[in-house]
């Protein structure tokens, strides 16, 4: 089974309120078997025109596990706390490469 990754590019506009989302989201990720690989931190664009603002990347054991996390009531409750706190919040789910045997 291949892992799956959730990649997020966001622009936070209300950090104080966004902190409520940041306090709840990690527990929902862990409950779904996921983990944060990237959460903020230093970055630079190496090619192309994309200039992300703040990046996050989560890893899940499978595509299905990531979808179940996104659809879970626990994450939906965290998402509601994020409403109105960002200029934009772009999230994609991508299937990873199965590790060689």
Chimera marker file (.cmm) of the C-alpha trace (Angstrom):
<marker_set name="trace">
<marker id="1" x="0.000" y="0.000" z="0.000" r="1" g="1" b="0" radius="0.5"/>
<marker id="2" x="1.308" y="3.442" z="-0.934" r="1" g="1" b="0" radius="0.5"/>
<marker id="3" x="1.344" y="6.333" z="1.529" r="1" g="1" b="0" radius="0.5"/>
<marker id="4" x="-0.567" y="9.498" z="0.719" r="1" g="1" b="0" radius="0.5"/>
<marker id="5" x="0.310" y="13.132" z="1.291" r="1" g="1" b="0" radius="0.5"/>
<marker id="6" x="-1.826" y="16.181" z="1.952" r="1" g="1" b="0" radius="0.5"/>
<marker id="7" x="-0.073" y="19.357" z="0.781" r="1" g="1" b="0" radius="0.5"/>
<marker id="8" x="-1.304" y="22.770" z="1.899" r="1" g="1" b="0" radius="0.5"/>
<marker id="9" x="-0.395" y="26.308" z="0.839" r="1" g="1" b="0" radius="0.5"/>
<marker id="10" x="-2.057" y="28.988" z="2.969" r="1" g="1" b="0" radius="0.5"/>
<marker id="11" x="-1.976" y="32.667" z="3.822" r="1" g="1" b="0" radius="0.5"/>
<marker id="12" x="-2.995" y="33.269" z="7.421" r="1" g="1" b="0" radius="0.5"/>
<marker id="13" x="-4.794" y="36.570" z="8.003" r="1" g="1" b="0" radius="0.5"/>
<marker id="14" x="-5.923" y="36.145" z="11.631" r="1" g="1" b="0" radius="0.5"/>
<marker id="15" x="-3.189" y="34.323" z="13.541" r="1" g="1" b="0" radius="0.5"/>
<marker id="16" x="-4.860" y="34.531" z="16.948" r="1" g="1" b="0" radius="0.5"/>
<marker id="17" x="-8.013" y="32.807" z="15.723" r="1" g="1" b="0" radius="0.5"/>
<marker id="18" x="-6.009" y="30.428" z="13.483" r="1" g="1" b="0" radius="0.5"/>
<marker id="19" x="-4.207" y="29.182" z="16.608" r="1" g="1" b="0" radius="0.5"/>
<marker id="20" x="-7.476" y="27.519" z="17.629" r="1" g="1" b="0" radius="0.5"/>
<marker id="21" x="-7.346" y="25.443" z="14.445" r="1" g="1" b="0" radius="0.5"/>
<marker id="22" x="-3.649" y="24.699" z="15.032" r="1" g="1" b="0" radius="0.5"/>
<marker id="23" x="-4.483" y="23.454" z="18.528" r="1" g="1" b="0" radius="0.5"/>
<marker id="24" x="-7.095" y="20.949" z="17.300" r="1" g="1" b="0" radius="0.5"/>
<marker id="25" x="-5.940" y="19.787" z="13.864" r="1" g="1" b="0" radius="0.5"/>
<marker id="26" x="-2.899" y="17.723" z="15.013" r="1" g="1" b="0" radius="0.5"/>
<marker id="27" x="-5.041" y="15.441" z="17.204" r="1" g="1" b="0" radius="0.5"/>
<marker id="28" x="-7.308" y="14.708" z="14.245" r="1" g="1" b="0" radius="0.5"/>
<marker id="29" x="-4.286" y="13.878" z="12.063" r="1" g="1" b="0" radius="0.5"/>
<marker id="30" x="-2.840" y="11.535" z="14.693" r="1" g="1" b="0" radius="0.5"/>
<marker id="31" x="-6.212" y="9.837" z="15.267" r="1" g="1" b="0" radius="0.5"/>
<marker id="32" x="-6.299" y="9.004" z="11.533" r="1" g="1" b="0" radius="0.5"/>
<marker id="33" x="-2.793" y="7.507" z="11.570" r="1" g="1" b="0" radius="0.5"/>
<marker id="34" x="-1.205" y="10.566" z="9.973" r="1" g="1" b="0" radius="0.5"/>
<marker id="35" x="1.736" y="12.743" z="10.844" r="1" g="1" b="0" radius="0.5"/>
<marker id="36" x="3.022" y="16.195" z="9.986" r="1" g="1" b="0" radius="0.5"/>
<marker id="37" x="6.051" y="16.141" z="7.700" r="1" g="1" b="0" radius="0.5"/>
<marker id="38" x="6.134" y="19.928" z="7.178" r="1" g="1" b="0" radius="0.5"/>
<marker id="39" x="4.414" y="22.600" z="9.254" r="1" g="1" b="0" radius="0.5"/>
<marker id="40" x="5.635" y="26.068" z="8.375" r="1" g="1" b="0" radius="0.5"/>
<marker id="41" x="9.391" y="26.425" z="8.287" r="1" g="1" b="0" radius="0.5"/>
<marker id="42" x="11.872" y="27.809" z="5.827" r="1" g="1" b="0" radius="0.5"/>
<marker id="43" x="11.431" y="27.264" z="2.090" r="1" g="1" b="0" radius="0.5"/>
<marker id="44" x="12.357" y="28.708" z="-1.283" r="1" g="1" b="0" radius="0.5"/>
<marker id="45" x="11.032" y="28.303" z="-4.804" r="1" g="1" b="0" radius="0.5"/>
<marker id="46" x="13.646" y="26.498" z="-6.885" r="1" g="1" b="0" radius="0.5"/>
<marker id="47" x="11.844" y="26.546" z="-10.246" r="1" g="1" b="0" radius="0.5"/>
<marker id="48" x="8.745" y="28.128" z="-11.713" r="1" g="1" b="0" radius="0.5"/>
<marker id="49" x="6.587" y="31.036" z="-10.643" r="1" g="1" b="0" radius="0.5"/>
<marker id="50" x="4.888" y="29.497" z="-7.588" r="1" g="1" b="0" radius="0.5"/>
<marker id="51" x="5.507" y="31.614" z="-4.483" r="1" g="1" b="0" radius="0.5"/>
<marker id="52" x="3.830" y="29.776" z="-1.610" r="1" g="1" b="0" radius="0.5"/>
<marker id="53" x="3.053" y="31.623" z="1.576" r="1" g="1" b="0" radius="0.5"/>
<marker id="54" x="3.062" y="28.997" z="4.337" r="1" g="1" b="0" radius="0.5"/>
<marker id="55" x="3.359" y="25.288" z="3.616" r="1" g="1" b="0" radius="0.5"/>
<marker id="56" x="2.253" y="22.174" z="5.452" r="1" g="1" b="0" radius="0.5"/>
<marker id="57" x="2.507" y="18.529" z="4.418" r="1" g="1" b="0" radius="0.5"/>
<marker id="58" x="0.929" y="15.564" z="6.145" r="1" g="1" b="0" radius="0.5"/>
<marker id="59" x="1.635" y="11.895" z="5.542" r="1" g="1" b="0" radius="0.5"/>
<marker id="60" x="-0.979" y="9.162" z="5.901" r="1" g="1" b="0" radius="0.5"/>
<marker id="61" x="-0.605" y="5.392" z="5.526" r="1" g="1" b="0" radius="0.5"/>
<marker id="62" x="-2.908" y="5.394" z="2.469" r="1" g="1" b="0" radius="0.5"/>
<marker id="63" x="-5.031" y="7.572" z="0.218" r="1" g="1" b="0" radius="0.5"/>
<marker id="64" x="-8.133" y="6.146" z="1.871" r="1" g="1" b="0" radius="0.5"/>
<marker id="65" x="-6.834" y="6.991" z="5.366" r="1" g="1" b="0" radius="0.5"/>
<marker id="66" x="-6.206" y="10.582" z="4.283" r="1" g="1" b="0" radius="0.5"/>
<marker id="67" x="-9.712" y="10.890" z="2.822" r="1" g="1" b="0" radius="0.5"/>
<marker id="68" x="-11.197" y="9.399" z="6.004" r="1" g="1" b="0" radius="0.5"/>
<marker id="69" x="-9.265" y="11.990" z="8.057" r="1" g="1" b="0" radius="0.5"/>
<marker id="70" x="-10.493" y="14.862" z="5.888" r="1" g="1" b="0" radius="0.5"/>
<marker id="71" x="-14.103" y="13.679" z="6.131" r="1" g="1" b="0" radius="0.5"/>
<marker id="72" x="-13.934" y="12.878" z="9.871" r="1" g="1" b="0" radius="0.5"/>
<marker id="73" x="-16.052" y="14.815" z="12.346" r="1" g="1" b="0" radius="0.5"/>
<marker id="74" x="-12.908" y="15.524" z="14.367" r="1" g="1" b="0" radius="0.5"/>
<marker id="75" x="-11.224" y="17.319" z="11.466" r="1" g="1" b="0" radius="0.5"/>
<marker id="76" x="-14.439" y="19.009" z="10.344" r="1" g="1" b="0" radius="0.5"/>
<marker id="77" x="-14.723" y="20.524" z="13.847" r="1" g="1" b="0" radius="0.5"/>
<marker id="78" x="-11.148" y="21.828" z="13.541" r="1" g="1" b="0" radius="0.5"/>
<marker id="79" x="-11.916" y="23.233" z="10.067" r="1" g="1" b="0" radius="0.5"/>
<marker id="80" x="-14.836" y="25.224" z="11.437" r="1" g="1" b="0" radius="0.5"/>
<marker id="81" x="-12.374" y="27.001" z="13.759" r="1" g="1" b="0" radius="0.5"/>
<marker id="82" x="-10.302" y="27.963" z="10.696" r="1" g="1" b="0" radius="0.5"/>
<marker id="83" x="-13.148" y="29.764" z="8.925" r="1" g="1" b="0" radius="0.5"/>
<marker id="84" x="-12.328" y="33.412" z="8.298" r="1" g="1" b="0" radius="0.5"/>
<marker id="85" x="-8.693" y="33.095" z="9.390" r="1" g="1" b="0" radius="0.5"/>
<marker id="86" x="-6.969" y="32.824" z="5.998" r="1" g="1" b="0" radius="0.5"/>
<marker id="87" x="-6.757" y="34.791" z="2.767" r="1" g="1" b="0" radius="0.5"/>
<marker id="88" x="-6.534" y="31.410" z="1.025" r="1" g="1" b="0" radius="0.5"/>
<marker id="89" x="-6.127" y="27.772" z="2.039" r="1" g="1" b="0" radius="0.5"/>
<marker id="90" x="-5.269" y="25.410" z="-0.831" r="1" g="1" b="0" radius="0.5"/>
<marker id="91" x="-5.124" y="21.693" z="-0.019" r="1" g="1" b="0" radius="0.5"/>
<marker id="92" x="-4.411" y="18.742" z="-2.304" r="1" g="1" b="0" radius="0.5"/>
<marker id="93" x="-4.249" y="15.011" z="-1.661" r="1" g="1" b="0" radius="0.5"/>
<marker id="94" x="-1.743" y="12.996" z="-3.657" r="1" g="1" b="0" radius="0.5"/>
<marker id="95" x="-0.901" y="9.303" z="-3.592" r="1" g="1" b="0" radius="0.5"/>
<marker id="96" x="2.749" y="8.583" z="-2.844" r="1" g="1" b="0" radius="0.5"/>
<marker id="97" x="5.102" y="6.005" z="-4.277" r="1" g="1" b="0" radius="0.5"/>
<marker id="98" x="5.128" y="2.542" z="-2.724" r="1" g="1" b="0" radius="0.5"/>
<marker id="99" x="8.464" y="1.836" z="-1.054" r="1" g="1" b="0" radius="0.5"/>
<marker id="100" x="10.629" y="-0.703" z="-2.902" r="1" g="1" b="0" radius="0.5"/>
<marker id="101" x="10.696" y="-4.183" z="-1.404" r="1" g="1" b="0" radius="0.5"/>
<link id1="1" id2="2" r="1" g="1" b="0" radius="0.2"/>
<link id1="2" id2="3" r="1" g="1" b="0" radius="0.2"/>
<link id1="3" id2="4" r="1" g="1" b="0" radius="0.2"/>
<link id1="4" id2="5" r="1" g="1" b="0" radius="0.2"/>
<link id1="5" id2="6" r="1" g="1" b="0" radius="0.2"/>
<link id1="6" id2="7" r="1" g="1" b="0" radius="0.2"/>
<link id1="7" id2="8" r="1" g="1" b="0" radius="0.2"/>
<link id1="8" id2="9" r="1" g="1" b="0" radius="0.2"/>
<link id1="9" id2="10" r="1" g="1" b="0" radius="0.2"/>
<link id1="10" id2="11" r="1" g="1" b="0" radius="0.2"/>
<link id1="11" id2="12" r="1" g="1" b="0" radius="0.2"/>
<link id1="12" id2="13" r="1" g="1" b="0" radius="0.2"/>
<link id1="13" id2="14" r="1" g="1" b="0" radius="0.2"/>
<link id1="14" id2="15" r="1" g="1" b="0" radius="0.2"/>
<link id1="15" id2="16" r="1" g="1" b="0" radius="0.2"/>
<link id1="16" id2="17" r="1" g="1" b="0" radius="0.2"/>
<link id1="17" id2="18" r="1" g="1" b="0" radius="0.2"/>
<link id1="18" id2="19" r="1" g="1" b="0" radius="0.2"/>
<link id1="19" id2="20" r="1" g="1" b="0" radius="0.2"/>
<link id1="20" id2="21" r="1" g="1" b="0" radius="0.2"/>
<link id1="21" id2="22" r="1" g="1" b="0" radius="0.2"/>
<link id1="22" id2="23" r="1" g="1" b="0" radius="0.2"/>
<link id1="23" id2="24" r="1" g="1" b="0" radius="0.2"/>
<link id1="24" id2="25" r="1" g="1" b="0" radius="0.2"/>
<link id1="25" id2="26" r="1" g="1" b="0" radius="0.2"/>
<link id1="26" id2="27" r="1" g="1" b="0" radius="0.2"/>
<link id1="27" id2="28" r="1" g="1" b="0" radius="0.2"/>
<link id1="28" id2="29" r="1" g="1" b="0" radius="0.2"/>
<link id1="29" id2="30" r="1" g="1" b="0" radius="0.2"/>
<link id1="30" id2="31" r="1" g="1" b="0" radius="0.2"/>
<link id1="31" id2="32" r="1" g="1" b="0" radius="0.2"/>
<link id1="32" id2="33" r="1" g="1" b="0" radius="0.2"/>
<link id1="33" id2="34" r="1" g="1" b="0" radius="0.2"/>
<link id1="34" id2="35" r="1" g="1" b="0" radius="0.2"/>
<link id1="35" id2="36" r="1" g="1" b="0" radius="0.2"/>
<link id1="36" id2="37" r="1" g="1" b="0" radius="0.2"/>
<link id1="37" id2="38" r="1" g="1" b="0" radius="0.2"/>
<link id1="38" id2="39" r="1" g="1" b="0" radius="0.2"/>
<link id1="39" id2="40" r="1" g="1" b="0" radius="0.2"/>
<link id1="40" id2="41" r="1" g="1" b="0" radius="0.2"/>
<link id1="41" id2="42" r="1" g="1" b="0" radius="0.2"/>
<link id1="42" id2="43" r="1" g="1" b="0" radius="0.2"/>
<link id1="43" id2="44" r="1" g="1" b="0" radius="0.2"/>
<link id1="44" id2="45" r="1" g="1" b="0" radius="0.2"/>
<link id1="45" id2="46" r="1" g="1" b="0" radius="0.2"/>
<link id1="46" id2="47" r="1" g="1" b="0" radius="0.2"/>
<link id1="47" id2="48" r="1" g="1" b="0" radius="0.2"/>
<link id1="48" id2="49" r="1" g="1" b="0" radius="0.2"/>
<link id1="49" id2="50" r="1" g="1" b="0" radius="0.2"/>
<link id1="50" id2="51" r="1" g="1" b="0" radius="0.2"/>
<link id1="51" id2="52" r="1" g="1" b="0" radius="0.2"/>
<link id1="52" id2="53" r="1" g="1" b="0" radius="0.2"/>
<link id1="53" id2="54" r="1" g="1" b="0" radius="0.2"/>
<link id1="54" id2="55" r="1" g="1" b="0" radius="0.2"/>
<link id1="55" id2="56" r="1" g="1" b="0" radius="0.2"/>
<link id1="56" id2="57" r="1" g="1" b="0" radius="0.2"/>
<link id1="57" id2="58" r="1" g="1" b="0" radius="0.2"/>
<link id1="58" id2="59" r="1" g="1" b="0" radius="0.2"/>
<link id1="59" id2="60" r="1" g="1" b="0" radius="0.2"/>
<link id1="60" id2="61" r="1" g="1" b="0" radius="0.2"/>
<link id1="61" id2="62" r="1" g="1" b="0" radius="0.2"/>
<link id1="62" id2="63" r="1" g="1" b="0" radius="0.2"/>
<link id1="63" id2="64" r="1" g="1" b="0" radius="0.2"/>
<link id1="64" id2="65" r="1" g="1" b="0" radius="0.2"/>
<link id1="65" id2="66" r="1" g="1" b="0" radius="0.2"/>
<link id1="66" id2="67" r="1" g="1" b="0" radius="0.2"/>
<link id1="67" id2="68" r="1" g="1" b="0" radius="0.2"/>
<link id1="68" id2="69" r="1" g="1" b="0" radius="0.2"/>
<link id1="69" id2="70" r="1" g="1" b="0" radius="0.2"/>
<link id1="70" id2="71" r="1" g="1" b="0" radius="0.2"/>
<link id1="71" id2="72" r="1" g="1" b="0" radius="0.2"/>
<link id1="72" id2="73" r="1" g="1" b="0" radius="0.2"/>
<link id1="73" id2="74" r="1" g="1" b="0" radius="0.2"/>
<link id1="74" id2="75" r="1" g="1" b="0" radius="0.2"/>
<link id1="75" id2="76" r="1" g="1" b="0" radius="0.2"/>
<link id1="76" id2="77" r="1" g="1" b="0" radius="0.2"/>
<link id1="77" id2="78" r="1" g="1" b="0" radius="0.2"/>
<link id1="78" id2="79" r="1" g="1" b="0" radius="0.2"/>
<link id1="79" id2="80" r="1" g="1" b="0" radius="0.2"/>
<link id1="80" id2="81" r="1" g="1" b="0" radius="0.2"/>
<link id1="81" id2="82" r="1" g="1" b="0" radius="0.2"/>
<link id1="82" id2="83" r="1" g="1" b="0" radius="0.2"/>
<link id1="83" id2="84" r="1" g="1" b="0" radius="0.2"/>
<link id1="84" id2="85" r="1" g="1" b="0" radius="0.2"/>
<link id1="85" id2="86" r="1" g="1" b="0" radius="0.2"/>
<link id1="86" id2="87" r="1" g="1" b="0" radius="0.2"/>
<link id1="87" id2="88" r="1" g="1" b="0" radius="0.2"/>
<link id1="88" id2="89" r="1" g="1" b="0" radius="0.2"/>
<link id1="89" id2="90" r="1" g="1" b="0" radius="0.2"/>
<link id1="90" id2="91" r="1" g="1" b="0" radius="0.2"/>
<link id1="91" id2="92" r="1" g="1" b="0" radius="0.2"/>
<link id1="92" id2="93" r="1" g="1" b="0" radius="0.2"/>
<link id1="93" id2="94" r="1" g="1" b="0" radius="0.2"/>
<link id1="94" id2="95" r="1" g="1" b="0" radius="0.2"/>
<link id1="95" id2="96" r="1" g="1" b="0" radius="0.2"/>
<link id1="96" id2="97" r="1" g="1" b="0" radius="0.2"/>
<link id1="97" id2="98" r="1" g="1" b="0" radius="0.2"/>
<link id1="98" id2="99" r="1" g="1" b="0" radius="0.2"/>
<link id1="99" id2="100" r="1" g="1" b="0" radius="0.2"/>
<link id1="100" id2="101" r="1" g="1" b="0" radius="0.2"/>
</marker_set>
